[in-house]
Every structure is written in C-alpha cells, then in structure tokens.
Amino acid sequence: MPDMYRYVVDDNAMVSSREFSDVYALAQAAPGPNALWVTLLGLQARGAAGALATTLGILIPATVFSLIASALHARHADSPLALAIRRGLAPVALGFMLASGWLLLRSIGQSVGGYALALAALGVAMGTRVNPLWVMAAGAIAGTAGVV
Amino acid sequence: MPETRSAREIFLTFARIGASGFGGVNYWVRRILVQEKRWITDREYLEGLALGQIIPGPNVYNLTVMIGYRFGGVRGAFAAVGGLLGVPLAVLLLLGLLYSRYSALPVLQHALAGMDRSQSAASAP
C-alpha cells in the first residue's frame, strides 16, 4: 500500500492524494475481495482503460500461478513436498488469520458494547447455523441506536 | 480427482460468494463451500488458503481459481472467477462513475473522510 501510494501519487501524479484515499474508502462499500479497489483506482486515473489495466494487472499473475499450482497439485498430491507444504503452511495461515482478527479487534476502541457485539457474532458464527445476515442486521440496529 | 461440477454450478456458487462479501469473502467461502455445499472439508479449505497466501495475488482469489480448477478444470477456474468478480466489479464501476460525477459535493467529501478515518484504524495489519 505505501509503495502503491508513492508510485501513483508521488512519483507519477496519476491521482491526487485525496482521490487515492477517497477511492479506497469507496471501494470498501462494494462486496467481493478488497483487492479489487485497484479497479476503482485505475478508473479514476485513466478511465475505462485504466480500470481494465489495474484489474488485469493484479488478476493475471494470480490466475497463472494458481492454475500452475493447481495443476501441479493435481498431479503430485501425495508427493512429500505437497504434503509438507500442506501440513506446514496450514497452521501458519491460521496464525495469520487469528492475528489479523485480534489486531482488528483493537480498532473497536473504548466501546464495551462493541466488544459485546463482536463476541456475540463470534458465538453465533461458531456455535449456530443462524444466517449471518441476522447478526449484521442486529449490528446495524445497535449502531443506529447508538449502543456501540 | 473424483468429483466434478458443471461450469454453470461453479459460476453460480461463486457468484453468491462474491455478492455477499460483507464480513470478508473468506468467511463466505467457508460458509458456502464447507458448511452448506460440502464441496471441500475444513482442512482442505485451510490448506487452500495457505497455498493462496504464498501465491502472488489476493489469497481468496487464488483459492477461487484453485477450487474452480479442481471441480471443473480450466473452464471451472474461469467460471469461478467470473462468478466471484462479476457483481463486485459492476458495483465498483458504478461507484467510480458516481464518484467522478459527484466528488465535488461537500456532503460526499465529508462522508468519505469519515469512512476513511474509520478504515485507517481498521486496516492495521
């Protein structure tokens, strides 16, 4: 992210600093992978061609590498290397996920209600099969009512 | 590779995941693919995510390509990607067009500044 900012705003003046942060904030309102915000950045900088360029720019390498990994894995699923990668990497990925959740939890700040809501969401997600949309609705209502 | 799915089914499944990204796409991948449809197990989901993390690019995107490939070959991979990205890209382009037309409005500037502050706190890792 800092590298992107330096390249796009400082070095090449493709968008202003304000446009950069606006577009990032705006993109969070869309569903789907967060990384797609670069589509919006490209659109703001260079129109439709820019959007196409930034989107393909992140997707093509990812697609190629993922397909290669899939094809290799399909052929050598039981090789020692594949097993080692699967066994070793899975716990590491899990650690990263826990860490980002834990760090993000601190952004709730001083709000006791906020922590209670996060805990409730955790409980529902882990212990029940209730549709998460209900939890989101509850959160939105609590937010509107000023509880959190 | 015992199990396969039609490209159409793969597309529709990932379209649901892509359209309901709130709370993080990863959550919905697990909920829909592991809990609801039982295409993969928890263990396989985790291994896919781990592999997705060392491959360049967004890990949930990499996972999507890999699952699409596993259930439908290269065609399945592209079906999964099209499903995952279709709705979000359409929404993003719409937002972008609205932004370029209305970004001068003070109301929008205040709203965006507020959203930005709350996110810079949230994007720590």
Interface residues (C-beta under 8 A of the other chain):
Chain A: E19 S21 D22 V23 Y24 A25 L26 A27 Q28 A29 A30 P31 G32 P33 N34 A35 L36 W37 T39 L40 L43 Q44 A51 T55 I58 L59 P61 A62 T63 F65 S66 L67 A69 S70 A71 H73 A74 I85 R86 L89 A90 V92 A93 L94 F96 M97 A99 S100 L103 L104 R106 S107 G109 A125 R129 P132 M136
Chain B: M1 G18 A19 S20 G21 F22 G23 V25 N26 Y27 R31 Q35 R43 L46 E47 L49 A50 L51 G52 Q53 I54 I55 P56 G57 P58 V60 Y61 N62 V65 M66 Y69 R70 V74 A77 V81 L84 L85 V87 P88 L89 V91 L92 L93 L95 G96 L97 Y99 S100 S103 L112 M115 D116 Q119 A121 A122 A124 P125
